[in-house]
Amino acid sequence: MRARNTARAYGRVARFFHWTVAVLILAAIIIGLYAGRLPEGTEAQLRAIFTAYSVHKTVGMVALVLAVLRILWTLTQPRPRPLHPRRRLETLAAEAVHWALWIGMLVMPLSGWLLHSAAPGGFSDILWPFGQRLPLVPEDAALSERFAAFHDLGWWVLAGLVALHVLGALKHAIIDRDGTMIRMAGDPERAAEPPPAPRSGILPHVLAALAGLAIWLGVAPGPRGRPTPQPAAGPAAQAGSGWAVERGVLDIEVRQAGNAVLGEFGQWQADIDYDPQSRSGRVTVEVDVASLTLGAVGDTAKGPDFLDAAAHPTARFEAQILPPQAEDQPHMAQGLLTIAGQTVEAALPFDLSVAGDLAQARGRMQVDRRDFGIGAGYADESTVGFAVGIGFELSAKRQ
């Protein structure tokens, strides 16, 4: 068998790329569906999810590399002539599906890599030595969600294209019985000599390429930005000392399988009473636990083994605001933190600047999940770290 294509059949290089990439694509789809349906809860189950997604991503990256090589090889080779050149509509449809498949072989693994690169922190590494993130792709939860939306829908589109391709091959084998399958899967010496094709110019090929591209443009989600979380302002405090939050972010950082994963609580409110003269006061913060977004593990984090949002929908921090011990030192919010029904003492250092009736503050503290009975079934840090970072940044106005 020749390495290069002929007018009658594909060569062994094209056949290798065709069947290898086909197997990898089907494997990636099956492993991805399997990983998405794995049960969550125990440490062993979470490890299984991490492993399945790592394999899924790695298979996708291998498919991407081979797909690029396949397309480069295809561009240098003649294609076997159509066996039915007079069936112009059928030939155009077949070529459009081929173009859509080639585009899908590139954009699907690439969208997965973009999703992996943009996801805050990390989740299930790609099992290769070439790095985990694409350059120039920022860690951004909203951007990651858009890539995820494309990736989730795109795999079904790619599966549909594969199904159309298979059905077309079966039509040629069972109904037409014209030897089309021999060109890619049989003895090339037995392949029928194609009839001379009428001159059609480049226009049909351009139309087929545009049709294939249009399929994937229809999958791409529009630029839908996620609104910035706006914490609800707490009830007005006493005149002259109450402050209403105008905007802010309450974030959380955990470690999954050794990788930092960042998230946010979208709904929370703060009742702040602060006197700039004494540089002291009090604060009460209530957080809607169900509003947490935490990358690919958000639902697990809100489940019964961790924050248990169903049983404990609200987390609470009630503290006294203490003045800095020195001019170059931060303020301190010292009080009680309640998460998942457990209350512990906590101290939150924060920087504060006040200009007239406007104040800006930011701070961060670290807690141990074991103090709250969170993730009790995860006795070591190899899967879920013990330390959890909680941080905030806000702007407030005096009432």
N, C-alpha and C positions, 0 to 999 in steps of 0.2 A: 504494500500500500504506500502510495506517495505521501510525503509530508505536506505538499502543497495541494490546493484545490484544483479541480479541472472543471470543464464545462459539464461533465457528467456527474461528478460526486465531490464530496468534501474530503480533504486529506486528513491524515492521522492527527495533525496538530489541531485543526479545527474541531475534530471529533473529541479529542482529549478535553479541550476547553469547554465544549458544549456539555458533555456529560458530567464533568467534574463540577462545573458551576451549577448545573441543574441540581445535583445531589446536595451541594452546600446550601443552596437557596431553600430547598425543601427541608433540610435539616434545621436551618435557622428558624423557619416558620414553625416547625413542630416544637422545637425546644423553647421558643418564645411563648407559644401557647401553653406549653406544659408549665413553664416557670410562673406564668400569670395565674395558674390555677392551683399552685401548691398551697397547702394549708399554712397558716401563720399561728404562732403562739409560743411553742417551746424553742429553746436555743437550737436544738437539732434541726427543727423545721426552718428557722431563719437561716441557718448555715446552708441548708439545701437550696433555699431561694437564691442566696448569694452565689452559690456554685453554678446553679442552672443559668442565671443571667450572665455570669462570666463566660460560660461555654457559648451561650447564644451570641454574645458580643464578639468573641474570638472567631467563631465560625463566620460571622458577618464580615469581619475584617479580611479573613482569608478569601472569602467570596469577592470582596471589593478588589483586592489585588489581582486575582485571576480574571475578573471581568474587565479590568483595564487592559491587561495583557491580551485578552481575547479580542477586544475591540481594535486594539492596535494591529493585531495580526489580521483581523478581518479586512481592515482598510488597505492592506497590502496584497490581498488575494482576490482573484476572480471568483464570482459566485456562480454556482451551477445554474445554467439557463432554465427558465420555467418549462415544465413539461406540458403546460396548457397555456401558451402565450395568448391565445385568443380570449381566454377568460380574464378580461382585464380587471373587472371589478373584484373578482376573487383574488387575483394576484395583488392588487392594490391593498385589499384588506389584510392579506397575509403579511405583506411587507410592513404595513402600519403596526400590526401586532409585534413583529420582530423589532421594529424601532422602539416601541413602548417597552418591550422586554429589556432591550439593551439599556435604555435610560433607567428603567427600574433597577437593573443590576448595579447601577452606579449610585442612584440617589437614595435607595433604601439603606444600604450599609452606611453611606455618608451621613444621612440624617440621624442614624443611630449613634454615630460617632459625634455628631454635633450635639445631640441630646446628652450624651455622656460627658462631653466637654463643658457644656453650659450648666449642668446640674451642680448646685452648690455642694461643696464637700466632695464626696465620692461614694459610689455604690457599685460594687461588683466590678473589679478590675478586668481589663482586657488582658488575656493571658499571652502577652508577647513583650519583647524587650524594647519596643520602639516608642515608649511614652504613652500616657493616657489621654492627654488633652491636645486638641488642635490649637495651634498658635492663633492669637488675635481673637479667640472666642471667649468672651467674659463669662465669669460665673454669675448667672442671672436666672433666678427661679422662673420668672415670666417667660424669658426666652427659651428656657428648657421645656416649659409646658407647651409652647408653640411647636417646637421640634417633636415633642412627644405626640401631639395631636396628629401631625403629618405622618409620623412613623407608625402609629397605631392603625390609621386608616390605610396607609400605603401598603402595608403587608397584605391586606385583603385584596387590594387592587392588583398587586403583583401575583397573588395566588390565582385571581381570576384570569389574568393574562396567561399564566402557565396553563390553566385549564383550557383556555381557548386554543393555545398552541397544541396541546395534547389532542383535543377534539379534532383539530384540523389534520393532524397526522393520522388519526384513526380513520377519518373520512377518506384520505388518500389510500390507506391500506385496505379498508373493508369495502368501501363503495366504489372508488375509482379503480382500485387495484392497478395503480400506475407505477409502482416501484419507487415512490418518493422516499419511503422509509429506508430503502437500500442506500440512498445517498449519504445518510448519516449513521446508519446502524448495521449495514450489511456489507457484502462484498462489492467494492466499487466497480469491479470488472463486469458485474451482472447488471449494473445500472443502465437503464435505457438511454439511448442517444436522444437528447432533446431536439425537438424540431426548431428550425430557424425562427428566431423571434422577430416580429415586425418592429420597425423603428418607432420608438415612442418618445424619444428625447428624455430630458432630465426631469420634466415637469411631474410625471407620476411619482418619481422617487422623492421629489421635494414635498409633494402632497402627503405621501406616506409618512415621511419624517415629521412633518407638521402635525399630522394626526396623532402620531405616537407621543409627541411632546405635549399636545393639548390634553391628553389623558392625565398626565402628571401635573400640569398646571391646574387642572380641575381639582386635584387632590390637595394642592397646597393651600393651607389656611390663610386667610387674610391677616393683615397686621392688626391683630386685636390685642391691645395692651391690657395688662391686668391693672385695675385701679389700685392706687396706693392705699394701703390699709389706713383708715381714719379712725383712731380710737374715739369712742364716745366720751364727751366731757362729763366729769363728775358733777354732782350737785353744787350749786354756788355756795361758797363758804362765806364767813363773816366779812363784811365790807372792809376793804383795806388789807386783808390777809389772804383771801381766797384766790386761787389761780385756776383758770380753765385751760385745759390742754387744747391747743389749736391743731397741731399735727404731731405725729410721732410714730416710732417703730418700736415694737417689743420683740426681740429676737431670742432664739435659743440655738445652742450648738451642742451636738452630741457626737459621739464617735461610734461608727459602725464598721466592724471588721478592720479597725485601725485607721479608718478614714474619717475626717471631720465632715459632718453633715450639718448645714445651716438651715434654719427655718424661722417662721414668723407666726405670731398670733395676730390674726386680723381684727379681732374684736376685744377691746379692753377699755376700762375707764379708770381714771385716777381722780381722787378727791384730795386736793393739795391745800394745805394751810401753812403758809410760810411767811415769816416776818423778816424782811431784809435787814432791819436794825439789829435784832438779836441773832440773826442768821440761824434761826432754829424754827421748828414747827412740827408738823405731822403729815403723814401721807397714808392713804388707803388705796390700794390698787386691786381691782377685781378683773379676772381674765376669763374669757369664754374659752374653755379648753378645746371645744369642738372646732374652733376657728383656726387651729394650728395647721400650717402647711410645712411639711418637712421632707421635701424631695419625694423619692419613691417609697419611703417608709412612713409617710404621714399617717396612713390608716392604721398601721401596726402600732405606732407610737400612741395613738388615741384609744387603742383597744384595751381589753381587760387585763392584759399582762403588764401594761405600762401605766399610762395616765388614767385609763378607765373613764373616759369622758361621759359615758352613759350613766355611771353610778356617781361620779363626782364632776359635774359639769363646770364648776367654777373653782379656780385657784385664787388665793387671796394673800396679799402682803400688806400688813398693817404695822407701821413703824413710826418712831420718833425721828425727826430730822435733827441731827446734832451738828453744831458749828465745827468748822475745821480746827484742828489742834494747832495749826500754824498757817501763815498766809499762803504757803506753797503746798498745803495739804488739801485733800478733797473733803467735801461734806461726807457725813455718814448717816445712812438710814438704818436704824437699829430696831429690830422688832421681830415679828412672828410671820413665818411663811407657811402657808397651808397648801399642799398639793396632794391630790388623790386621797383626801380625807385625813392626812397626817400633818401635824403642825410641829415645826422645829424653829429654833431661834436662828435668825439670819442677819447678816450685816451687808449692806450694799454701799460701797464707796462710789461717789459720783462727783463730777465737776459741774459747777453751776456758775453762770454769769447772768447778772441782772442789769438791764439798762432801762430805767424808768418803769413802765408797766409791762415790759416784755422780759421774759426769762428763757434761757436755753440751758438744758441739762443733758448730760450723758453719763452713763455708768455701767458697771459690769460686776457680777459676782459669780462665784462658782459654788455649786452644791453637789452633794453626793446622792445619787438616786436611791441608794440603799437606805438612807435615813427616812425616806418616804415609803419604803416597801415597794418601790417601782422596779419591775423586772426581776422579781425575786428568783425566778427560775433561771436567770442568767448569772451564774455564780462567779464567772471570771470575765475579764475585759476583752477577750479575743474576739467576741461577737459584738457586745454592747459595752461601752466604757462606763465606768462608775461616775466619773466627773461630768457634770452638765453645766455649761455656761449659760447665764441669763443676762441679757443686756438690754439697754433702752437708750433712746435718743428722742428728745421732745422739745417743742417750743410751747410756751404757755403765756397767757395774758392775765394781768391782774384784773379782778372783777370789781 
